[in-house]
Amino acid sequence: MPHPQAPPISFEDTAVAFASRSNGELRKMYALFAAMNNSSLVKAGGGLMKKALKWHLPGTKFLIKKSIFEHFCGGETIQECLPVIQELGRFNIGTILDYSVEGEGNDQSFDDTTTEILATLDLAHRSKHIPFSVFKVTGVGVVATLEKIQAGHELSEAEQSSFDRTVKRVNAICARAHQYGVRVFFDAEESWFQDTIDDLAYQMMQRYNRESAIVWNTYQLYRHDRLLALEAAADAAVAGGYHLGAKLVRGAYMEKEARTASQQGRPNPINPTKAATDALYNEALTYCVEHVDHISVCAGTHNEASSLLLTHLMQSHGLRPSDPRIWFAQLYGMSDNLSYNLANADYNTAKYVPYGPVEAVMPYLLRRADENTAIAGQTSREFRLIQQEMTRRRM
């Protein structure tokens, strides 16, 4: 039966979506998305920004920080993110602090990243507005070793020692999360070492998810085998007596996956069409809600149809919007029409808020710009909603 308290929700309600934005901020967003709507401008501008930063041209960092960085990132440090965390919290939206610095691939950088992730957990423990932390295993361990393990090759003594240190770092993060009762996401990565990451995630779930889902794995549903992987993980959790935490995303490495599969002479792991990915994503959502007694799920998506589907699934299964086992998440600076309207209707909602030094976060920002122009209609959609709100305000 539908839950009687679940209010109707509309992702077209721009008054709610942009309630936190002043007229000046809205005009700034309009200018940014107008520029991002132009794919050739994004490509040219990205190259120019990288060169300007490399050459230390005066004013470059300031201009980037006050434009694209400010819109998509919380700040350069955790401290700088505090006003963003508070502002989102004012509208009942949680923050997922995402340290978006790509490491140098050595033990010192891995240790530094681990320390930073632990700091996000420390802050989450003290703040009611930070429901999750997140990390990439490649931020705390050597990629080549993860690949070698998945390929079934024997590790050298040095490689085994390196991997042991990776496991120790991962365990330190998950142990701290468990100590504080703060959920932590393992981010999904490339398919040729994702199995190694999955195995690590499930080891940590067995250890720390006995009472509730503290450790969560991420499933990229643009891969045609991920629903089967999710179902197998759920069966293993039931058999092992622990809870499964599952973040569902569509995926982030499509072109790279297809290219690498071709180079390695193996089948492309990506679904043949976007429609197939959408169908698989929605099937995975349905599966999770039907097994919510032992699966906690986060819909990490900007897709309105999938978000609406999850609200309907919750209602049809008699689940309150605020059921602690079900979350929605979007990227900071995007899809405010989803985040703010979901939170306004009392659904558990959080924003991924990337942070780090401007120079170090540039690869993330340029990917974000490229992805936004590549996603059919996404930037245009954001731009149209901003225009709609400006019209509503008679700006």
Beta strands, then each sheet from edge to edge (+ up, - down):
strand 1: 94-99
strand 2: 132-135
strand 3: 183-186
strand 4: 215-220
strand 5: 244-249
strand 6: 295-300
strand 7: 326-331
strand 8: 349-355
sheet 1: 1+ 2+ 3+ 4+ 5+ 6+ 7+ 8+ 1+
end
